[in-house]
Amino acid sequence: MIKVTDFCKTYAKKTAVQGVSLQVPKGQIYGLIGPDGAGKSSLLKAIAGVMTYNNGEVWVDDILVDSEASAEKIKGRLGFMPQGLGLNLYPELSVAENIQFFGELRGVPAKELDERKARLLEMTQLTQFVDRPMKFLSGGMKQKLGLICTLIHRPPLVILDEPTTGVDPLSRRDFWTILNQLVKEERITALVSTAYMDEASRFQQLSILHQGQVIAQGSAQAILKQHPGFAIEFQVDESSHQITQTLNAIACQFARFERLGSVWRGVCFHAQADALRQEITHMLSTFQHLPSWQFVPLTLEDVFVELLTPQSDKVKKAKKVKGLTEQVRLPSATSSLSNPQVLIKVSELSKHFKEFVAADQVSFEVKAGEILGLLGANGAGKSTVIKMITGILPATSGDAEVAGLSMRTSAQAIKQQIGYMSQSFSLYLDLTVLENIQLFGRIYGLGSKALKQRCDWVLNMAQLQKVQDDLVKDLPLGQRQRLALGCALIHEPKVLFLDEPTSGVDPLGRANFWRILVDLAEQMQVAILITTHYMSEAEHCHQLVLMQAGRVVAHDFPRNLKQALATERHQTHLPSLEEVFIAQLESHHASV
C-alpha cells in the first residue's frame, strides 16, 4: 500500500528526515513514534501528497508521489487528519454540517453520504450531538468528528498525525476501537503517529524515528526482543533510613531507577537478562530492610527512553551511582516541614455558563511539597477550576485560597504568588530563550541582581544553557516546555499551576520534566496542581482528584484508588491508573 525508500526532506539548511525507508502492508495499522522534531509529520505530509521532498521515493497504491499531478491522483484514495484537536474541521459549523461539507467536497453521492454519515455517527456515539457547533465539542468528540470527516469517502488509506494527543484515556480507547473495527471490516490501511507508547504497542508494525532517521523497526514484540532486560518495582508505603539505604544500594544495578508515587521502579537492559535477574534476586535476599518487590516486563516506553537517552547521560549516571549517597530520596527524609502549610484550598467552587454547569461544588486541598493531579475527560471542568483559582475566570459560587489569599478579595495579589503554565506554553517565539526568561522576570518585578541570579537558575534547571541565544521558534517541543516552566518559576512562587503541560511531548521529554517537578515539590516545598491525560504521569502525584461533568467523582491517593478497584473486582493484583480512570468514568456515566 505504501513504500518509502531513502526518503529525505530538508528545510533551508536543516535536514528533517534523512534516508528513511519503510513499507506499510494493506489492512494494517502502522505506527510512527519519535520525539518532537524527529521527522514524523514531514514524512506523513509527503506520503499524503501535501508536501514536497528532496530525495528518495514515495509510492502510494503503486503511484509514485513526486509531483502535483501524482499527488492529485492519490487524493481520492486517502484521508489525512493533521495534528491538533479538530484542526481539519470548521469551528462555526455543526457536527452534521462538517460531515456534509467534507462528503460533498469528496464527491460522495447524496444517498451514500446519508448512509455513511449515519453509520459513522452511530459508531462514534455522536448522533445526539449533530446540531452542536464543532467549537463546543470536547477534545475527544472533536477527534471523533475529525475521523468521520477523514473517512467519509471510504478511502483505502488513512494518515493520522497524533490523532489522540490531548485526548483523555476513555476517548482514546473509543477512538482506537472505532479505527480497529474499520480496519477489520473495510480493510483500511492506517499510517499513524502517536506520543502514547501504550497505543504504539498495539500497532502491527512500528518505526521509531530520532533526528530524522529510523533507529528501530518492526513489531512492538520484535523491538522489545531486540533489547532484552527487565524492570523491578518496589512498593514503599512507609519510608525509613534503612529502606533509603537499601534502595540506594540497589539503584546502581539499573540504567534508570526512579519513583512513581509510592513505587520505585528500576529498569535494566542486559543481554544476559535471566542471569542478572537471578543475581539481583540473590542480592535482595541479603537485605534485612526490604520493601515488597516484583519483577515486571519491560515496556515499549522503557525501550524508547533507552534508545533516545544520549550515551553521555548514561555515563554521567554511571559515574554518579558509583559514589552513591543520596541517589534515592524518600519524601519524609527530605521534607523540612513536619506539618506543611495548606497552600491551595478549594471550597465548593462552582462555575455556570448560563444553563451549562462547568464546575459543580469542587473541593480539595494541596499542601506545601505536594503534587495534586486533576484528572478527567475532555470537558470535565479541569481547566475551568484552575482558571477560577488563579483569578482568570470569576466563580459563580464557592471560594478558593492560594497561600492564604482569597481569590474573591485578592485575585491580583494571588497572581504574584503563583506560577502558571498553560498547554500552549505562552512563550514569545521571536525572542531568544534568555530574552523570554528576562521578560518574564521583569514582568514579575525582579531587580537586576535578582534577575541575573534567577535567569542562571532557570537555564541550569531547564538544561537550556547551550540554547540560551536560540530563538524559541527554533526549539523542539521538549525544550520549549522546560523554558515555559522556567518562566513560570522565575519569581520563586510557592504555588505552581500546570494545565496539560506535557501534551504531545515524547516520553523522554516527559520523564525529564517530571524529575524537575518532583524535585520542586520535595526540595523546595512547592505546591503543584497539574492536569494531565497521561496516566503514567499521574503515578507521580501524591493525590488525585478525578472530575466528570464538572463534579469530583473520586479523590484519594493513587494506590488507594487502585486498591479500591481491585477489591471491587476481587483481583489480587492492582489495576493500572488508566483502568481506574475508565472504570470511574463509566460507573459515574451509568449512574447519571
DOKE-968476 format. One record per residue (C-alpha): residue in one letter; x, y, z. Coordinates in steps of 0.02 Angstrom, whole numbers. Layout:
// residues N
+------+--------+--------+--------+
| type |      x |      y |      z |
+------+--------+--------+--------+
|    A |      X |      Y |      Z |
...
+------+--------+--------+--------+
//
This chain:
// residues 592
+------+--------+--------+--------+
| type |      x |      y |      z |
+------+--------+--------+--------+
|    M |      0 |      0 |      0 |
|    I |    142 |    120 |     48 |
|    K |    325 |    103 |      5 |
|    V |    453 |    235 |     55 |
|    T |    634 |    219 |      0 |
|    D |    782 |    328 |     55 |
|    F |    665 |    474 |     94 |
|    C |    749 |    642 |    130 |
|    K |    673 |    810 |    173 |
|    T |    767 |    971 |    212 |
|    Y |    709 |   1144 |    266 |
|    A |    835 |   1276 |    212 |
|    K |    996 |   1209 |    290 |
|    K |    911 |   1092 |    414 |
|    T |    886 |    908 |    373 |
|    A |    720 |    850 |    445 |
|    V |    718 |    671 |    377 |
|    Q |    866 |    575 |    309 |
|    G |    865 |    407 |    220 |
|    V |    703 |    337 |    292 |
|    S |    634 |    178 |    213 |
|    L |    476 |     83 |    264 |
|    Q |    335 |    -23 |    193 |
|    V |    155 |    -21 |    253 |
|    P |     54 |   -176 |    204 |
|    K |   -130 |   -163 |    159 |
|    G |   -255 |   -185 |    301 |
|    Q |   -136 |   -143 |    443 |
|    I |   -110 |     -2 |    569 |
|    Y |     71 |     55 |    553 |
|    G |    142 |    171 |    685 |
|    L |    273 |    308 |    683 |
|    I |    343 |    359 |    852 |
|    G |    483 |    475 |    899 |
|    P |    521 |    638 |    993 |
|    D |    465 |    808 |    934 |
|    G |    566 |    857 |    780 |
|    A |    606 |    676 |    733 |
|    G |    527 |    699 |    560 |
|    K |    361 |    609 |    584 |
|    S |    247 |    748 |    522 |
|    S |    360 |    787 |    373 |
|    L |    355 |    605 |    319 |
|    L |    166 |    592 |    341 |
|    K |    134 |    752 |    242 |
|    A |    245 |    692 |     99 |
|    I |    154 |    525 |     91 |
|    A |    -13 |    619 |     91 |
|    G |     49 |    722 |    -56 |
|    V |     37 |    890 |     32 |
|    M |    225 |    918 |     48 |
|    T |    369 |    902 |    -73 |
|    Y |    530 |    810 |    -29 |
|    N |    711 |    817 |    -86 |
|    N |    767 |    639 |   -119 |
|    G |    704 |    461 |   -117 |
|    E |    540 |    387 |   -174 |
|    V |    364 |    383 |   -102 |
|    W |    242 |    256 |   -176 |
|    V |     58 |    253 |   -129 |
|    D |    -51 |    118 |   -206 |
|    D |     77 |     92 |   -347 |
|    I |     83 |    278 |   -387 |
|    L |    249 |    370 |   -370 |
|    V |    207 |    530 |   -274 |
|    D |    333 |    655 |   -342 |
|    S |    231 |    797 |   -418 |
|    E |     69 |    894 |   -401 |
|    A |     -6 |    785 |   -538 |
|    S |     33 |    622 |   -447 |
|    A |    -23 |    696 |   -281 |
|    E |   -190 |    737 |   -364 |
|    K |   -206 |    555 |   -419 |
|    I |   -195 |    487 |   -242 |
|    K |   -304 |    622 |   -162 |
|    G |   -464 |    524 |   -180 |
|    R |   -384 |    365 |   -113 |
|    L |   -331 |    432 |     56 |
|    G |   -392 |    531 |    205 |
|    F |   -270 |    644 |    300 |
|    M |   -301 |    703 |    478 |
|    P |   -171 |    833 |    533 |
|    Q |   -106 |    855 |    710 |
|    G |   -211 |    963 |    827 |
|    L |   -384 |    946 |    906 |
|    G |   -511 |    974 |    767 |
|    L |   -382 |   1059 |    656 |
|    N |   -461 |    990 |    497 |
|    L |   -636 |   1048 |    548 |
|    Y |   -736 |   1210 |    539 |
|    P |   -774 |   1278 |    715 |
|    E |   -931 |   1375 |    668 |
|    L |  -1013 |   1228 |    578 |
|    S |  -1112 |   1096 |    671 |
|    V |  -1064 |    913 |    677 |
|    A |  -1187 |    873 |    537 |
|    E |  -1132 |   1022 |    432 |
|    N |   -948 |    975 |    445 |
|    I |   -985 |    797 |    387 |
|    Q |  -1097 |    860 |    246 |
|    F |   -963 |    982 |    189 |
|    F |   -825 |    851 |    180 |
|    G |   -940 |    725 |     99 |
|    E |   -988 |    845 |    -40 |
|    L |   -808 |    903 |    -57 |
|    R |   -758 |    722 |    -87 |
|    G |   -897 |    697 |   -213 |
|    V |   -993 |    565 |   -113 |
|    P |  -1167 |    536 |   -191 |
|    A |  -1310 |    601 |    -81 |
|    K |  -1387 |    431 |    -38 |
|    E |  -1218 |    353 |      0 |
|    L |  -1169 |    505 |    103 |
|    D |  -1325 |    490 |    211 |
|    E |  -1295 |    304 |    242 |
|    R |  -1110 |    328 |    278 |
|    K |  -1143 |    476 |    393 |
|    A |  -1273 |    381 |    493 |
|    R |  -1156 |    231 |    519 |
|    L |  -1005 |    334 |    570 |
|    L |  -1108 |    442 |    688 |
|    E |  -1175 |    286 |    772 |
|    M |  -1001 |    209 |    787 |
|    T |   -931 |    367 |    865 |
|    Q |  -1085 |    398 |    976 |
|    L |  -1105 |    573 |    906 |
|    T |  -1283 |    553 |    840 |
|    Q |  -1359 |    655 |    981 |
|    F |  -1236 |    798 |    951 |
|    V |  -1266 |    825 |    764 |
|    D |  -1331 |   1003 |    790 |
|    R |  -1192 |   1057 |    909 |
|    P |  -1062 |   1177 |    835 |
|    M |   -891 |   1096 |    823 |
|    K |   -812 |   1232 |    933 |
|    F |   -918 |   1174 |   1081 |
|    L |   -865 |    991 |   1071 |
|    S |   -743 |    913 |   1195 |
|    G |   -570 |    865 |   1131 |
|    G |   -617 |    682 |   1115 |
|    M |   -776 |    723 |   1019 |
|    K |   -680 |    839 |    902 |
|    Q |   -560 |    698 |    858 |
|    K |   -703 |    576 |    828 |
|    L |   -784 |    704 |    712 |
|    G |   -616 |    730 |    627 |
|    L |   -605 |    542 |    598 |
|    I |   -780 |    538 |    523 |
|    C |   -736 |    679 |    402 |
|    T |   -573 |    590 |    357 |
|    L |   -664 |    426 |    321 |
|    I |   -824 |    493 |    242 |
|    H |   -773 |    448 |     63 |
|    R |   -715 |    271 |    108 |
|    P |   -530 |    296 |     73 |
|    P |   -425 |    137 |     71 |
|    L |   -285 |    232 |    160 |
|    V |   -294 |    350 |    310 |
|    I |   -148 |    452 |    377 |
|    L |   -170 |    514 |    556 |
|    D |    -44 |    632 |    635 |
|    E |    -52 |    611 |    826 |
|    P |   -242 |    598 |    823 |
|    T |   -262 |    568 |   1011 |
|    T |   -140 |    696 |   1083 |
|    G |   -231 |    797 |   1216 |
|    V |   -372 |    670 |   1225 |
|    D |   -421 |    580 |   1387 |
|    P |   -397 |    391 |   1408 |
|    L |   -582 |    347 |   1387 |
|    S |   -597 |    445 |   1224 |
|    R |   -431 |    373 |   1164 |
|    R |   -495 |    197 |   1195 |
|    D |   -655 |    234 |   1098 |
|    F |   -556 |    312 |    955 |
|    W |   -445 |    159 |    931 |
|    T |   -592 |     39 |    949 |
|    I |   -677 |    129 |    804 |
|    L |   -522 |    132 |    695 |
|    N |   -480 |    -51 |    729 |
|    Q |   -659 |   -100 |    684 |
|    L |   -650 |     -6 |    519 |
|    V |   -479 |    -80 |    477 |
|    K |   -550 |   -253 |    507 |
|    E |   -717 |   -230 |    418 |
|    E |   -664 |   -118 |    273 |
|    R |   -482 |   -172 |    253 |
|    I |   -424 |      7 |    280 |
|    T |   -238 |     39 |    294 |
|    A |   -188 |    165 |    428 |
|    L |    -22 |    256 |    450 |
|    V |    -21 |    339 |    620 |
|    S |     98 |    440 |    727 |
|    T |     73 |    444 |    915 |
|    A |    152 |    510 |   1076 |
|    Y |     70 |    371 |   1180 |
|    M |    177 |    215 |   1197 |
|    D |     30 |    107 |   1254 |
|    E |    -54 |    146 |   1087 |
|    A |    104 |    111 |    988 |
|    S |    124 |    -60 |   1069 |
|    R |    -41 |   -115 |    992 |
|    F |      6 |    -73 |    811 |
|    Q |     55 |   -216 |    696 |
|    Q |    218 |   -130 |    641 |
|    L |    319 |     19 |    703 |
|    S |    459 |    134 |    652 |
|    I |    547 |    233 |    789 |
|    L |    620 |    394 |    721 |
|    H |    754 |    503 |    801 |
|    Q |    839 |    654 |    722 |
|    G |    763 |    611 |    554 |
|    Q |    821 |    430 |    548 |
|    V |    744 |    261 |    588 |
|    I |    828 |    188 |    743 |
|    A |    713 |     37 |    766 |
|    Q |    584 |    -51 |    658 |
|    G |    467 |   -199 |    671 |
|    S |    326 |   -255 |    785 |
|    A |    325 |   -197 |    966 |
|    Q |    362 |   -376 |   1019 |
|    A |    511 |   -387 |    900 |
|    I |    582 |   -220 |    959 |
|    L |    566 |   -275 |   1141 |
|    K |    653 |   -439 |   1099 |
|    Q |    797 |   -344 |   1019 |
|    H |    825 |   -254 |   1186 |
|    P |    822 |   -389 |   1321 |
|    G |    804 |   -338 |   1501 |
|    F |    680 |   -319 |   1641 |
|    A |    608 |   -197 |   1766 |
|    I |    586 |   -213 |   1953 |
|    E |    461 |   -121 |   2063 |
|    F |    472 |    -86 |   2250 |
|    Q |    316 |    -37 |   2345 |
|    V |    370 |     91 |   2477 |
|    D |    219 |    132 |   2585 |
|    E |    322 |    194 |   2733 |
|    S |    495 |    268 |   2716 |
|    S |    639 |    246 |   2838 |
|    H |    826 |    275 |   2842 |
|    Q |    856 |     87 |   2823 |
|    I |    744 |     73 |   2669 |
|    T |    828 |    226 |   2594 |
|    Q |    998 |    142 |   2617 |
|    T |    932 |    -20 |   2541 |
|    L |    862 |     66 |   2387 |
|    N |   1022 |    165 |   2365 |
|    A |   1122 |      4 |   2365 |
|    I |   1004 |    -72 |   2236 |
|    A |    993 |     80 |   2121 |
|    C |   1168 |     60 |   2048 |
|    Q |   1113 |   -102 |   1962 |
|    F |    993 |    -11 |   1847 |
|    A |   1001 |    103 |   1695 |
|    R |    858 |    203 |   1771 |
|    F |    793 |    199 |   1948 |
|    E |    654 |    322 |   1989 |
|    R |    498 |    345 |   2091 |
|    L |    319 |    336 |   2028 |
|    G |    216 |    388 |   2178 |
|    S |    243 |    256 |   2312 |
|    V |    328 |    139 |   2188 |
|    W |    514 |    141 |   2149 |
|    R |    549 |     67 |   1977 |
|    G |    715 |      7 |   1910 |
|    V |    748 |    -29 |   1726 |
|    C |    889 |   -141 |   1666 |
|    F |    946 |   -183 |   1489 |
|    H |   1063 |   -332 |   1479 |
|    A |   1099 |   -469 |   1351 |
|    Q |   1101 |   -598 |   1493 |
|    A |    942 |   -534 |   1574 |
|    D |    892 |   -701 |   1653 |
|    A |   1061 |   -725 |   1737 |
|    L |   1062 |   -546 |   1801 |
|    R |    886 |   -567 |   1868 |
|    Q |    946 |   -714 |   1971 |
|    E |   1094 |   -615 |   2036 |
|    I |    981 |   -472 |   2091 |
|    T |    860 |   -595 |   2173 |
|    H |   1005 |   -666 |   2274 |
|    M |   1068 |   -492 |   2318 |
|    L |    895 |   -439 |   2379 |
|    S |    887 |   -591 |   2493 |
|    T |   1035 |   -521 |   2591 |
|    F |    945 |   -361 |   2644 |
|    Q |    852 |   -353 |   2809 |
|    H |    753 |   -195 |   2774 |
|    L |    670 |   -226 |   2607 |
|    P |    501 |   -165 |   2544 |
|    S |    390 |   -282 |   2443 |
|    W |    450 |   -302 |   2265 |
|    Q |    419 |   -391 |   2100 |
|    F |    499 |   -411 |   1928 |
|    V |    394 |   -343 |   1784 |
|    P |    420 |   -348 |   1595 |
|    L |    496 |   -201 |   1504 |
|    T |    376 |    -89 |   1409 |
|    L |    396 |     -7 |   1239 |
|    E |    414 |    159 |   1332 |
|    D |    564 |     88 |   1426 |
|    V |    648 |     43 |   1261 |
|    F |    602 |    210 |   1184 |
|    V |    681 |    308 |   1327 |
|    E |    836 |    196 |   1322 |
|    L |    858 |    221 |   1134 |
|    L |    841 |    411 |   1148 |
|    T |    948 |    437 |   1303 |
|    P |   1116 |    508 |   1247 |
|    Q |   1266 |    400 |   1289 |
|    S |   1343 |    547 |   1383 |
|    D |   1194 |    549 |   1502 |
|    K |   1214 |    362 |   1533 |
|    V |   1399 |    387 |   1575 |
|    K |   1356 |    530 |   1695 |
|    K |   1227 |    419 |   1779 |
|    A |   1351 |    276 |   1797 |
|    K |   1481 |    392 |   1875 |
|    K |   1352 |    462 |   1993 |
|    V |   1295 |    295 |   2062 |
|    K |   1473 |    235 |   2094 |
|    G |   1486 |    354 |   2240 |
|    L |   1303 |    345 |   2281 |
|    T |   1242 |    427 |   2440 |
|    E |   1084 |    522 |   2400 |
|    Q |   1031 |    448 |   2232 |
|    V |    868 |    387 |   2308 |
|    R |    775 |    515 |   2411 |
|    L |    615 |    469 |   2501 |
|    P |    492 |    610 |   2537 |
|    S |    497 |    604 |   2726 |
|    A |    687 |    607 |   2725 |
|    T |    694 |    771 |   2630 |
|    S |    540 |    862 |   2689 |
|    S |    585 |   1008 |   2801 |
|    L |    406 |   1030 |   2859 |
|    S |    328 |    911 |   2985 |
|    N |    160 |    998 |   2968 |
|    P |    159 |   1076 |   2793 |
|    Q |     51 |   1228 |   2760 |
|    V |   -104 |   1212 |   2651 |
|    L |    -61 |   1322 |   2501 |
|    I |   -213 |   1285 |   2392 |
|    K |   -384 |   1268 |   2472 |
|    V |   -536 |   1250 |   2358 |
|    S |   -707 |   1257 |   2441 |
|    E |   -867 |   1210 |   2347 |
|    L |   -810 |   1304 |   2192 |
|    S |   -939 |   1316 |   2052 |
|    K |   -949 |   1397 |   1880 |
|    H |  -1105 |   1413 |   1774 |
|    F |  -1112 |   1472 |   1593 |
|    K |  -1299 |   1511 |   1582 |
|    E |  -1380 |   1336 |   1588 |
|    F |  -1215 |   1242 |   1575 |
|    V |  -1127 |   1193 |   1737 |
|    A |   -940 |   1184 |   1703 |
|    A |   -889 |   1156 |   1885 |
|    D |  -1005 |   1099 |   2024 |
|    Q |   -954 |   1120 |   2207 |
|    V |   -774 |   1065 |   2185 |
|    S |   -669 |   1049 |   2344 |
|    F |   -490 |    993 |   2381 |
|    E |   -328 |   1048 |   2466 |
|    V |   -145 |   1047 |   2415 |
|    K |     -8 |   1064 |   2546 |
|    A |    169 |   1127 |   2526 |
|    G |    276 |    993 |   2445 |
|    E |    126 |    902 |   2370 |
|    I |     80 |    868 |   2189 |
|    L |   -106 |    851 |   2156 |
|    G |   -162 |    780 |   1990 |
|    L |   -327 |    846 |   1923 |
|    L |   -391 |    714 |   1802 |
|    G |   -546 |    696 |   1695 |
|    A |   -613 |    676 |   1521 |
|    N |   -602 |    821 |   1398 |
|    G |   -732 |    949 |   1452 |
|    A |   -743 |    885 |   1631 |
|    G |   -705 |   1058 |   1702 |
|    K |   -521 |   1042 |   1749 |
|    S |   -459 |   1198 |   1658 |
|    T |   -610 |   1296 |   1720 |
|    V |   -564 |   1255 |   1900 |
|    I |   -383 |   1311 |   1875 |
|    K |   -438 |   1473 |   1791 |
|    M |   -554 |   1512 |   1937 |
|    I |   -420 |   1478 |   2068 |
|    T |   -293 |   1586 |   1977 |
|    G |   -415 |   1730 |   1953 |
|    I |   -426 |   1716 |   1764 |
|    L |   -611 |   1670 |   1772 |
|    P |   -737 |   1731 |   1903 |
|    A |   -825 |   1595 |   2002 |
|    T |  -1014 |   1582 |   2014 |
|    S |  -1005 |   1521 |   2194 |
|    G |   -884 |   1449 |   2319 |
|    D |   -709 |   1509 |   2360 |
|    A |   -526 |   1464 |   2342 |
|    E |   -374 |   1518 |   2441 |
|    V |   -196 |   1520 |   2374 |
|    A |    -56 |   1547 |   2502 |
|    G |   -188 |   1613 |   2622 |
|    L |   -261 |   1738 |   2498 |
|    S |   -443 |   1728 |   2442 |
|    M |   -474 |   1730 |   2255 |
|    R |   -628 |   1838 |   2286 |
|    T |   -538 |   1979 |   2377 |
|    S |   -356 |   1960 |   2324 |
|    A |   -357 |   1899 |   2144 |
|    Q |   -219 |   2018 |   2089 |
|    A |   -108 |   1977 |   2238 |
|    I |   -130 |   1790 |   2202 |
|    K |    -61 |   1813 |   2026 |
|    Q |    103 |   1875 |   2102 |
|    Q |    113 |   1722 |   2216 |
|    I |     91 |   1586 |   2086 |
|    G |    171 |   1513 |   1932 |
|    Y |     54 |   1466 |   1789 |
|    M |     94 |   1363 |   1635 |
|    S |    -38 |   1336 |   1502 |
|    Q |    -43 |   1197 |   1372 |
|    S |      7 |   1323 |   1237 |
|    F |    161 |   1375 |   1342 |
|    S |    130 |   1563 |   1311 |
|    L |    307 |   1600 |   1251 |
|    Y |    369 |   1734 |   1131 |
|    L |    429 |   1637 |    979 |
|    D |    530 |   1779 |    901 |
|    L |    631 |   1809 |   1059 |
|    T |    778 |   1704 |   1115 |
|    V |    771 |   1585 |   1263 |
|    L |    862 |   1707 |   1376 |
|    E |    756 |   1855 |   1318 |
|    N |    597 |   1759 |   1363 |
|    I |    663 |   1722 |   1538 |
|    Q |    717 |   1903 |   1563 |
|    L |    549 |   1968 |   1502 |
|    F |    450 |   1862 |   1625 |
|    G |    569 |   1911 |   1764 |
|    R |    540 |   2096 |   1730 |
|    I |    351 |   2068 |   1722 |
|    Y |    363 |   1999 |   1898 |
|    G |    465 |   2150 |   1954 |
|    L |    634 |   2069 |   1985 |
|    G |    781 |   2188 |   2008 |
|    S |    939 |   2174 |   1901 |
|    K |   1040 |   2070 |   2026 |
|    A |    897 |   1953 |   2068 |
|    L |    851 |   1937 |   1884 |
|    K |   1029 |   1884 |   1838 |
|    Q |   1030 |   1753 |   1976 |
|    R |    859 |   1685 |   1931 |
|    C |    900 |   1679 |   1744 |
|    D |   1054 |   1574 |   1784 |
|    W |    947 |   1461 |   1895 |
|    V |    814 |   1437 |   1759 |
|    L |    942 |   1398 |   1624 |
|    N |   1025 |   1270 |   1736 |
|    M |    863 |   1193 |   1800 |
|    A |    791 |   1177 |   1624 |
|    Q |    958 |   1125 |   1547 |
|    L |    949 |   1265 |   1419 |
|    Q |   1121 |   1344 |   1437 |
|    K |   1178 |   1285 |   1265 |
|    V |   1025 |   1358 |   1177 |
|    Q |   1002 |   1519 |   1278 |
|    D |   1036 |   1626 |   1123 |
|    D |    924 |   1524 |   1006 |
|    L |    753 |   1588 |    951 |
|    V |    611 |   1497 |   1037 |
|    K |    527 |   1457 |    870 |
|    D |    679 |   1351 |    826 |
|    L |    671 |   1244 |    984 |
|    P |    597 |   1068 |    990 |
|    L |    440 |   1046 |   1096 |
|    G |    529 |    972 |   1247 |
|    Q |    645 |   1122 |   1265 |
|    R |    500 |   1244 |   1243 |
|    Q |    409 |   1152 |   1380 |
|    R |    554 |   1167 |   1503 |
|    L |    576 |   1350 |   1456 |
|    A |    392 |   1385 |   1492 |
|    L |    411 |   1300 |   1661 |
|    G |    565 |   1406 |   1698 |
|    C |    472 |   1566 |   1654 |
|    A |    331 |   1514 |   1771 |
|    L |    459 |   1490 |   1911 |
|    I |    565 |   1645 |   1881 |
|    H |    492 |   1737 |   2032 |
|    E |    508 |   1587 |   2151 |
|    P |    322 |   1554 |   2178 |
|    K |    270 |   1431 |   2313 |
|    V |    119 |   1375 |   2211 |
|    L |    125 |   1309 |   2033 |
|    F |    -21 |   1277 |   1914 |
|    L |     11 |   1170 |   1760 |
|    D |   -127 |   1142 |   1632 |
|    E |    -83 |    989 |   1524 |
|    P |    100 |   1044 |   1512 |
|    T |    161 |    883 |   1431 |
|    S |     30 |    861 |   1294 |
|    G |    115 |    798 |   1137 |
|    V |    287 |    785 |   1219 |
|    D |    381 |    621 |   1194 |
|    P |    413 |    501 |   1341 |
|    L |    594 |    555 |   1367 |
|    G |    544 |    738 |   1374 |
|    R |    401 |    698 |   1494 |
|    A |    516 |    596 |   1607 |
|    N |    642 |    739 |   1617 |
|    F |    502 |    863 |   1651 |
|    W |    432 |    760 |   1794 |
|    R |    603 |    741 |   1876 |
|    I |    605 |    930 |   1888 |
|    L |    428 |    937 |   1961 |
|    V |    465 |    804 |   2092 |
|    D |    621 |    900 |   2145 |
|    L |    523 |   1063 |   2155 |
|    A |    397 |    981 |   2271 |
|    E |    520 |    884 |   2379 |
|    Q |    668 |   1003 |   2387 |
|    M |    583 |   1174 |   2376 |
|    Q |    414 |   1128 |   2452 |
|    V |    317 |   1199 |   2303 |
|    A |    132 |   1152 |   2299 |
|    I |     90 |   1092 |   2123 |
|    L |    -81 |   1071 |   2042 |
|    I |    -71 |    986 |   1872 |
|    T |   -191 |    919 |   1742 |
|    T |   -137 |    778 |   1627 |
|    H |   -205 |    642 |   1513 |
|    Y |    -51 |    532 |   1537 |
|    M |    -92 |    405 |   1673 |
|    S |     92 |    360 |   1691 |
|    E |    119 |    540 |   1747 |
|    A |    -24 |    530 |   1871 |
|    E |     77 |    398 |   1964 |
|    H |    196 |    537 |   2018 |
|    C |     57 |    632 |   2108 |
|    H |     32 |    623 |   2296 |
|    Q |   -156 |    633 |   2274 |
|    L |   -279 |    628 |   2129 |
|    V |   -444 |    716 |   2100 |
|    L |   -549 |    641 |   1961 |
|    M |   -684 |    752 |   1883 |
|    Q |   -830 |    707 |   1772 |
|    A |   -960 |    830 |   1706 |
|    G |   -897 |    966 |   1823 |
|    R |   -904 |    863 |   1983 |
|    V |   -774 |    772 |   2087 |
|    V |   -811 |    586 |   2073 |
|    A |   -653 |    521 |   2160 |
|    H |   -519 |    595 |   2273 |
|    D |   -383 |    489 |   2352 |
|    F |   -203 |    429 |   2344 |
|    P |   -161 |    336 |   2181 |
|    R |   -128 |    172 |   2272 |
|    N |   -292 |    183 |   2368 |
|    L |   -390 |    211 |   2206 |
|    K |   -309 |     58 |   2128 |
|    Q |   -336 |    -46 |   2285 |
|    A |   -521 |      1 |   2291 |
|    L |   -548 |    -56 |   2111 |
|    A |   -451 |   -217 |   2142 |
|    T |   -561 |   -253 |   2293 |
|    E |   -719 |   -215 |   2194 |
|    R |   -663 |   -334 |   2056 |
|    H |   -597 |   -466 |   2180 |
|    Q |   -424 |   -453 |   2100 |
|    T |   -261 |   -499 |   2185 |
|    H |   -157 |   -382 |   2076 |
|    L |   -178 |   -194 |   2070 |
|    P |   -253 |   -122 |   1910 |
|    S |   -170 |     22 |   1816 |
|    L |   -223 |    201 |   1844 |
|    E |   -292 |    201 |   1667 |
|    E |   -408 |     58 |   1715 |
|    V |   -460 |    156 |   1871 |
|    F |   -492 |    312 |   1766 |
|    I |   -601 |    222 |   1640 |
|    A |   -695 |    122 |   1773 |
|    Q |   -735 |    279 |   1874 |
|    L |   -798 |    375 |   1723 |
|    E |   -902 |    230 |   1658 |
|    S |   -975 |    199 |   1831 |
|    H |  -1020 |    382 |   1851 |
|    H |  -1093 |    390 |   1675 |
|    A |  -1202 |    237 |   1709 |
|    S |  -1269 |    313 |   1870 |
|    V |  -1322 |    477 |   1788 |
+------+--------+--------+--------+
//
